[in-house]
Amino acid sequence: MARKKVLVACGTGIATSTVVTIKIQEALKANHIEADVIQCKVAEIPSKIDGADLIVTTTVYENPKVPVIRGLSFLTGIGMENDIKKIVEALK
């Protein structure tokens, strides 16, 4: 399987995206998926999107070309396993 590229974005690219990035990296490792998980601000997505396979955000964002998953569950813990399944399916 080719290495994947995942963008993890929040409003500032600092606090919440850090938490989400760490949890996604752990989940991908557990599922044997090799990926570059890149943390950024939502405003930076257009400059980093080239080659992205998936976008996970903690805020509202839509993209017609790349799948987007809302990752609030990684902050609350509610529904996180379901979102991990969505991410794994999107990257397989």
TORKEFI-16114 format. One record per residue: residue number from 0; residue in three letters; x, y, z of N, C-alpha, C in turn. Coordinates in nm, 4 decimals. Each point is the difference from the previous one (the first is absolute). Example, Ala and Ser with C-alpha at 12.3 -4.5 7.8 and 13.67 -1.06 7.14 Angstrom:
<sites>
num 0; residu ALA; n_px 1.3190; n_py -0.5690; n_pz 0.7800; ca_px -0.0890; ca_py 0.1190; ca_pz 0.0000; c_px 0.0900; c_py 0.1200; c_pz 0.0000;
num 1; residu SER; n_px -0.0350; n_py 0.1050; n_pz -0.0720; ca_px 0.0820; ca_py 0.1190; ca_pz 0.0060; c_px -0.0770; c_py 0.1090; c_pz 0.0730;
</sites>
This chain:
<sites>
num 0; residu MET; n_px 0.0839; n_py -0.1178; n_pz 0.0000; ca_px -0.0839; ca_py 0.1178; ca_pz 0.0000; c_px 0.0886; c_py 0.1244; c_pz 0.0000;
num 1; residu ALA; n_px -0.0315; n_py 0.0948; n_pz -0.0852; ca_px 0.0764; ca_py 0.1242; ca_pz -0.0083; c_px -0.0206; c_py 0.0841; c_pz 0.1256;
num 2; residu ARG; n_px 0.1010; n_py 0.0761; n_pz 0.0345; ca_px -0.0075; ca_py 0.0893; ca_pz 0.1150; c_px -0.1070; c_py 0.1050; c_pz -0.0259;
num 3; residu LYS; n_px -0.0825; n_py 0.0269; n_pz 0.0994; ca_px -0.1111; ca_py 0.0943; ca_pz -0.0111; c_px 0.0378; c_py 0.1348; c_pz 0.0600;
num 4; residu LYS; n_px -0.0791; n_py 0.1011; n_pz -0.0354; ca_px 0.0189; ca_py 0.1344; ca_pz 0.0551; c_px -0.1316; c_py 0.0445; c_pz 0.0629;
num 5; residu VAL; n_px 0.0059; n_py 0.0324; n_pz 0.1291; ca_px -0.1175; ca_py 0.0439; ca_pz 0.0739; c_px 0.0279; c_py 0.1391; c_pz 0.0556;
num 6; residu LEU; n_px -0.0902; n_py 0.0930; n_pz -0.0278; ca_px 0.0089; ca_py 0.1333; ca_pz 0.0589; c_px -0.0920; c_py 0.0046; c_pz 0.1218;
num 7; residu VAL; n_px 0.0507; n_py 0.0509; n_pz 0.1109; ca_px -0.0803; ca_py 0.0177; ca_pz 0.1209; c_px -0.0018; c_py 0.1486; c_pz 0.0293;
num 8; residu ALA; n_px -0.1194; n_py 0.0587; n_pz -0.0054; ca_px -0.0095; ca_py 0.1455; ca_pz 0.0097; c_px -0.0960; c_py 0.0448; c_pz 0.1093;
num 9; residu CYS; n_px 0.0389; n_py 0.1087; n_pz 0.0652; ca_px -0.0883; ca_py 0.0677; ca_pz 0.0944; c_px 0.0112; c_py 0.1501; c_pz -0.0278;
num 10; residu GLY; n_px -0.0653; n_py 0.0794; n_pz 0.0789; ca_px -0.0013; ca_py 0.1438; ca_pz -0.0238; c_px 0.1372; c_py 0.0653; c_pz 0.0055;
num 11; residu THR; n_px 0.0835; n_py -0.0411; n_pz 0.0963; ca_px 0.1310; ca_py 0.0634; ca_pz 0.0158; c_px 0.1173; c_py -0.0890; c_pz -0.0384;
num 12; residu GLY; n_px -0.0237; n_py -0.1296; n_pz -0.0178; ca_px 0.1084; ca_py -0.0917; ca_pz -0.0348; c_px 0.0908; c_py -0.0330; c_pz 0.1162;
num 13; residu ILE; n_px -0.0469; n_py 0.0253; n_pz 0.1225; ca_px 0.0856; ca_py -0.0227; ca_pz 0.1157; c_px -0.0598; c_py -0.1033; c_pz 0.0965;
num 14; residu ALA; n_px -0.0971; n_py 0.0389; n_pz 0.0770; ca_px -0.0451; ca_py -0.0831; ca_pz 0.1118; c_px -0.0819; c_py -0.1214; c_pz -0.0409;
num 15; residu THR; n_px -0.1195; n_py 0.0231; n_pz -0.0522; ca_px -0.0870; ca_py -0.1149; ca_pz -0.0263; c_px 0.0537; c_py -0.0897; c_pz -0.1105;
num 16; residu SER; n_px 0.0629; n_py 0.0578; n_pz -0.1004; ca_px 0.0542; ca_py -0.0847; ca_pz -0.1066; c_px 0.1155; c_py -0.0858; c_pz 0.0506;
num 17; residu THR; n_px 0.0700; n_py 0.0444; n_pz 0.1027; ca_px 0.1073; ca_py -0.0801; ca_pz 0.0583; c_px -0.0572; c_py -0.1254; c_pz 0.0642;
num 18; residu VAL; n_px -0.1059; n_py 0.0160; n_pz 0.0780; ca_px -0.0646; ca_py -0.1140; ca_pz 0.0653; c_px -0.0525; c_py -0.0980; c_pz -0.1040;
num 19; residu VAL; n_px -0.0673; n_py 0.0521; n_pz -0.1017; ca_px -0.0581; ca_py -0.0843; ca_pz -0.1042; c_px 0.1098; c_py -0.0704; c_pz -0.0795;
num 20; residu THR; n_px 0.1058; n_py 0.0706; n_pz -0.0330; ca_px 0.1113; ca_py -0.0581; ca_pz -0.0753; c_px 0.0601; c_py -0.1198; c_pz 0.0730;
num 21; residu ILE; n_px 0.0251; n_py 0.0152; n_pz 0.1282; ca_px 0.0594; ca_py -0.1090; ca_pz 0.0785; c_px -0.0913; c_py -0.1219; c_pz 0.0004;
num 22; residu LYS; n_px -0.1286; n_py 0.0216; n_pz 0.0204; ca_px -0.0938; ca_py -0.1124; ca_pz 0.0052; c_px -0.0137; c_py -0.0672; c_pz -0.1366;
num 23; residu ILE; n_px 0.0018; n_py 0.0772; n_pz -0.1064; ca_px -0.0080; ca_py -0.0584; ca_pz -0.1342; c_px 0.1270; c_py -0.0796; c_pz -0.0303;
num 24; residu GLN; n_px 0.1155; n_py 0.0529; n_pz 0.0345; ca_px 0.1253; ca_py -0.0734; ca_pz -0.0222; c_px -0.0020; c_py -0.1345; c_pz 0.0724;
num 25; residu GLU; n_px -0.0492; n_py -0.0012; n_pz 0.1231; ca_px -0.0086; ca_py -0.1243; ca_pz 0.0766; c_px -0.0952; c_py -0.0988; c_pz -0.0672;
num 26; residu ALA; n_px -0.1150; n_py 0.0497; n_pz -0.0456; ca_px -0.0996; ca_py -0.0863; ca_pz -0.0645; c_px 0.0528; c_py -0.0563; c_pz -0.1320;
num 27; residu LEU; n_px 0.0689; n_py 0.0822; n_pz -0.0775; ca_px 0.0549; ca_py -0.0474; ca_pz -0.1271; c_px 0.1076; c_py -0.1048; c_pz 0.0235;
num 28; residu LYS; n_px 0.0840; n_py 0.0210; n_pz 0.0990; ca_px 0.1038; ca_py -0.0971; ca_pz 0.0322; c_px -0.0629; c_py -0.1329; c_pz 0.0411;
num 29; residu ALA; n_px -0.1046; n_py 0.0051; n_pz 0.0825; ca_px -0.0687; ca_py -0.1211; ca_pz 0.0458; c_px -0.0654; c_py -0.0746; c_pz -0.1160;
num 30; residu ASN; n_px -0.0353; n_py 0.0738; n_pz -0.1050; ca_px -0.0650; ca_py -0.0607; ca_pz -0.1166; c_px 0.0968; c_py -0.0229; c_pz -0.1154;
num 31; residu HIS; n_px 0.1293; n_py 0.0152; n_pz 0.0264; ca_px 0.1061; ca_py -0.0257; ca_pz -0.0983; c_px -0.0156; c_py 0.0836; c_pz -0.1273;
num 32; residu ILE; n_px -0.0338; n_py 0.1269; n_pz 0.0193; ca_px -0.0123; ca_py 0.0918; ca_pz -0.1129; c_px 0.1117; c_py 0.1026; c_pz 0.0112;
num 33; residu GLU; n_px 0.0831; n_py 0.0063; n_pz -0.1031; ca_px 0.1086; ca_py 0.0972; ca_pz -0.0019; c_px -0.0524; c_py 0.1312; c_pz -0.0573;
num 34; residu ALA; n_px 0.0183; n_py 0.1067; n_pz 0.0762; ca_px -0.0505; ca_py 0.1294; ca_pz -0.0449; c_px 0.0808; c_py 0.1134; c_pz 0.0594;
num 35; residu ASP; n_px 0.0094; n_py 0.1057; n_pz -0.0775; ca_px 0.0534; ca_py 0.1260; ca_pz 0.0509; c_px -0.1195; c_py 0.0766; c_pz 0.0516;
num 36; residu VAL; n_px -0.0020; n_py 0.0285; n_pz 0.1286; ca_px -0.1102; ca_py 0.0739; ca_pz 0.0617; c_px 0.0504; c_py 0.1411; c_pz 0.0244;
num 37; residu ILE; n_px -0.0581; n_py 0.0944; n_pz -0.0729; ca_px 0.0491; ca_py 0.1382; ca_pz -0.0001; c_px -0.0999; c_py 0.0902; c_pz 0.0705;
num 38; residu GLN; n_px 0.0472; n_py 0.0666; n_pz 0.1009; ca_px -0.0809; ca_py 0.0896; ca_pz 0.0811; c_px 0.0041; c_py 0.1405; c_pz -0.0593;
num 39; residu CYS; n_px -0.1173; n_py 0.0657; n_pz -0.0063; ca_px -0.0033; ca_py 0.1361; ca_pz -0.0550; c_px -0.1253; c_py 0.0742; c_pz 0.0444;
num 40; residu LYS; n_px -0.0058; n_py 0.1277; n_pz -0.0376; ca_px -0.1204; ca_py 0.0814; ca_pz 0.0180; c_px -0.0939; c_py -0.0292; c_pz -0.1163;
num 41; residu VAL; n_px -0.1290; n_py 0.0175; n_pz 0.0217; ca_px -0.0960; ca_py -0.0184; ca_pz -0.1091; c_px 0.0359; c_py 0.0929; c_pz -0.1157;
num 42; residu ALA; n_px 0.0436; n_py 0.1203; n_pz 0.0301; ca_px 0.0353; ca_py 0.0964; ca_pz -0.1047; c_px 0.1198; c_py -0.0456; c_pz -0.0833;
num 43; residu GLU; n_px 0.0807; n_py -0.0921; n_pz 0.0519; ca_px 0.1173; ca_py -0.0495; ca_pz -0.0722; c_px -0.0306; c_py -0.1201; c_pz -0.0893;
num 44; residu ILE; n_px -0.1181; n_py -0.0576; n_pz 0.0119; ca_px -0.0322; ca_py -0.1200; ca_pz -0.0774; c_px 0.0254; c_py 0.0195; c_pz -0.1495;
num 45; residu PRO; n_px -0.0460; n_py 0.1091; n_pz -0.0624; ca_px 0.0236; ca_py 0.0139; ca_pz -0.1448; c_px 0.1482; c_py -0.0075; c_pz -0.0396;
num 46; residu SER; n_px 0.0892; n_py 0.0463; n_pz 0.0852; ca_px 0.1426; ca_py -0.0024; ca_pz -0.0339; c_px 0.0654; c_py -0.1344; c_pz 0.0300;
num 47; residu LYS; n_px -0.0686; n_py -0.0879; n_pz 0.0746; ca_px 0.0573; ca_py -0.1286; ca_pz 0.0382; c_px -0.0752; c_py -0.1189; c_pz -0.0590;
num 48; residu ILE; n_px -0.1063; n_py 0.0253; n_pz -0.0738; ca_px -0.0904; ca_py -0.1067; ca_pz -0.0431; c_px 0.0546; c_py -0.0888; c_pz -0.1111;
num 49; residu ASP; n_px 0.0980; n_py 0.0470; n_pz -0.0732; ca_px 0.0521; ca_py -0.0782; ca_pz -0.1119; c_px 0.0423; c_py -0.1396; c_pz 0.0460;
num 50; residu GLY; n_px -0.0607; n_py -0.1015; n_pz -0.0565; ca_px 0.0325; ca_py -0.1377; ca_pz 0.0330; c_px -0.0689; c_py -0.0552; c_pz 0.1228;
num 51; residu ALA; n_px -0.0860; n_py 0.0805; n_pz 0.0637; ca_px -0.0685; ca_py -0.0464; ca_pz 0.1210; c_px -0.1041; c_py -0.1064; c_pz -0.0332;
num 52; residu ASP; n_px -0.0061; n_py -0.1021; n_pz 0.0847; ca_px -0.0975; ca_py -0.1071; ca_pz -0.0145; c_px -0.1209; c_py 0.0214; c_pz 0.0904;
num 53; residu LEU; n_px 0.0176; n_py 0.0802; n_pz 0.1053; ca_px -0.1057; ca_py 0.0200; ca_pz 0.0983; c_px 0.0275; c_py 0.1278; c_pz 0.0781;
num 54; residu ILE; n_px -0.1094; n_py 0.0665; n_pz 0.0401; ca_px 0.0094; ca_py 0.1170; ca_pz 0.0868; c_px -0.0849; c_py -0.0283; c_pz 0.1231;
num 55; residu VAL; n_px 0.0572; n_py 0.0231; n_pz 0.1180; ca_px -0.0738; ca_py -0.0116; ca_pz 0.1253; c_px 0.0028; c_py 0.1372; c_pz 0.0648;
num 56; residu THR; n_px -0.1177; n_py 0.0535; n_pz 0.0328; ca_px -0.0063; ca_py 0.1336; ca_pz 0.0587; c_px -0.0778; c_py -0.0008; c_pz 0.1305;
num 57; residu THR; n_px 0.0268; n_py 0.0998; n_pz 0.0819; ca_px -0.0790; ca_py 0.0188; ca_pz 0.1220; c_px -0.0995; c_py 0.1129; c_pz -0.0186;
num 58; residu THR; n_px -0.0082; n_py 0.0499; n_pz -0.1203; ca_px -0.0919; ca_py 0.1087; ca_pz -0.0330; c_px -0.0707; c_py -0.0339; c_pz -0.1305;
num 59; residu VAL; n_px -0.0913; n_py 0.0831; n_pz -0.0402; ca_px -0.0742; ca_py -0.0248; ca_pz -0.1236; c_px 0.0897; c_py 0.0298; c_pz -0.1197;
num 60; residu TYR; n_px 0.0099; n_py -0.0978; n_pz -0.0892; ca_px 0.0782; ca_py 0.0152; ca_pz -0.1227; c_px -0.0500; c_py -0.1032; c_pz -0.0999;
num 61; residu GLU; n_px -0.0107; n_py 0.0400; n_pz -0.1246; ca_px -0.0413; ca_py -0.0914; ca_pz -0.1059; c_px 0.0969; c_py 0.0119; c_pz -0.1157;
num 62; residu ASN; n_px 0.0190; n_py -0.1116; n_pz -0.0703; ca_px 0.0848; ca_py -0.0004; ca_pz -0.1179; c_px -0.0599; c_py -0.0970; c_pz -0.1002;
num 63; residu PRO; n_px -0.0197; n_py 0.0452; n_pz -0.1229; ca_px -0.0636; ca_py -0.0875; ca_pz -0.0991; c_px 0.0905; c_py -0.1118; c_pz -0.0532;
num 64; residu LYS; n_px 0.1303; n_py 0.0092; n_pz 0.0223; ca_px 0.0928; ca_py -0.0965; ca_pz -0.0589; c_px 0.0621; c_py -0.0973; c_pz 0.0991;
num 65; residu VAL; n_px 0.0101; n_py 0.0389; n_pz 0.1250; ca_px 0.0651; ca_py -0.0830; ca_pz 0.1017; c_px -0.1013; c_py -0.0269; c_pz 0.1124;
num 66; residu PRO; n_px -0.0129; n_py -0.1267; n_pz 0.0430; ca_px -0.0936; ca_py -0.0293; ca_pz 0.1091; c_px 0.0363; c_py 0.0770; c_pz 0.1269;
num 67; residu VAL; n_px -0.1042; n_py 0.0462; n_pz 0.0701; ca_px 0.0182; ca_py 0.0756; ca_pz 0.1236; c_px -0.0768; c_py -0.0706; c_pz 0.1115;
num 68; residu ILE; n_px 0.0669; n_py -0.0204; n_pz 0.1123; ca_px -0.0633; ca_py -0.0577; ca_pz 0.1177; c_px 0.0086; c_py 0.1018; c_pz 0.1124;
num 69; residu ARG; n_px -0.1109; n_py 0.0249; n_pz 0.0646; ca_px -0.0020; ca_py 0.0909; ca_pz 0.1147; c_px 0.0506; c_py -0.0758; c_pz 0.1214;
num 70; residu GLY; n_px 0.1053; n_py 0.0469; n_pz 0.0619; ca_px 0.0695; ca_py -0.0736; ca_pz 0.1046; c_px -0.0232; c_py 0.0465; c_pz 0.1420;
num 71; residu LEU; n_px -0.1161; n_py 0.0548; n_pz 0.0305; ca_px -0.0262; ca_py 0.0443; ca_pz 0.1372; c_px 0.0021; c_py -0.1152; c_pz 0.0992;
num 72; residu SER; n_px -0.0303; n_py -0.1193; n_pz -0.0476; ca_px -0.0011; ca_py -0.1162; ca_pz 0.0893; c_px 0.1374; c_py -0.0256; c_pz 0.0624;
num 73; residu PHE; n_px 0.1053; n_py 0.0421; n_pz -0.0664; ca_px 0.1343; ca_py -0.0196; ca_pz 0.0540; c_px 0.0254; c_py 0.0918; c_pz 0.1191;
num 74; residu LEU; n_px -0.0810; n_py 0.1023; n_pz 0.0134; ca_px 0.0122; ca_py 0.0919; ca_pz 0.1139; c_px -0.0938; c_py -0.0396; c_pz 0.1125;
num 75; residu THR; n_px -0.1199; n_py -0.0485; n_pz -0.0359; ca_px -0.1003; ca_py -0.0338; ca_pz 0.1008; c_px 0.0061; c_py -0.1460; c_pz 0.0429;
num 76; residu GLY; n_px 0.0525; n_py -0.0863; n_pz -0.0891; ca_px 0.0007; ca_py -0.1427; ca_pz 0.0279; c_px -0.1296; c_py -0.0683; c_pz -0.0408;
num 77; residu ILE; n_px -0.1021; n_py 0.0771; n_pz -0.0308; ca_px -0.1301; ca_py -0.0551; ca_pz -0.0379; c_px -0.0017; c_py -0.0263; c_pz -0.1497;
num 78; residu GLY; n_px -0.0138; n_py -0.1265; n_pz -0.0365; ca_px -0.0039; ca_py -0.0370; ca_pz -0.1413; c_px 0.1365; c_py -0.0141; c_pz -0.0658;
num 79; residu MET; n_px 0.1059; n_py 0.0011; n_pz 0.0787; ca_px 0.1347; ca_py -0.0041; ca_pz -0.0558; c_px 0.0261; c_py -0.1304; c_pz -0.0761;
num 80; residu GLU; n_px -0.0435; n_py -0.1129; n_pz 0.0550; ca_px 0.0234; ca_py -0.1278; ca_pz -0.0676; c_px -0.0664; c_py -0.0020; c_pz -0.1373;
num 81; residu ASN; n_px -0.1176; n_py 0.0583; n_pz -0.0103; ca_px -0.0694; ca_py 0.0079; ca_pz -0.1285; c_px 0.0778; c_py 0.0859; c_pz -0.0990;
num 82; residu ASP; n_px 0.0539; n_py 0.1116; n_pz 0.0470; ca_px 0.0784; ca_py 0.0867; ca_pz -0.0883; c_px 0.1315; c_py -0.0658; c_pz -0.0406;
num 83; residu ILE; n_px 0.0593; n_py -0.0781; n_pz 0.0885; ca_px 0.1214; ca_py -0.0740; ca_pz -0.0359; c_px -0.0326; c_py -0.0985; c_pz -0.1115;
num 84; residu LYS; n_px -0.1129; n_py -0.0673; n_pz 0.0094; ca_px -0.0415; ca_py -0.0929; ca_pz -0.1056; c_px -0.0168; c_py 0.0734; c_pz -0.1319;
num 85; residu LYS; n_px -0.0603; n_py 0.1186; n_pz 0.0029; ca_px -0.0179; ca_py 0.0802; ca_pz -0.1223; c_px 0.1349; c_py 0.0370; c_pz -0.0610;
num 86; residu ILE; n_px 0.0937; n_py 0.0380; n_pz 0.0845; ca_px 0.1332; ca_py 0.0391; ca_pz -0.0481; c_px 0.0713; c_py -0.1196; c_pz -0.0613;
num 87; residu VAL; n_px -0.0035; n_py -0.1131; n_pz 0.0678; ca_px 0.0660; ca_py -0.1211; ca_pz -0.0517; c_px -0.0620; c_py -0.0392; c_pz -0.1324;
num 88; residu GLU; n_px -0.1316; n_py 0.0018; n_pz -0.0108; ca_px -0.0673; ca_py -0.0350; ca_pz -0.1266; c_px 0.0363; c_py 0.0973; c_pz -0.1112;
num 89; residu ALA; n_px 0.0073; n_py 0.1272; n_pz 0.0321; ca_px 0.0314; ca_py 0.1016; ca_pz -0.1007; c_px 0.1422; c_py -0.0170; c_pz -0.0542;
num 90; residu LEU; n_px 0.0890; n_py -0.0540; n_pz 0.0823; ca_px 0.1400; ca_py -0.0121; ca_pz -0.0406; c_px 0.0365; c_py -0.1365; c_pz -0.0579;
num 91; residu LYS; n_px -0.0899; n_py -0.0959; n_pz 0.0080; ca_px 0.0296; ca_py -0.1339; ca_pz -0.0566; c_px -0.0320; c_py -0.0058; c_pz -0.1460;
</sites>
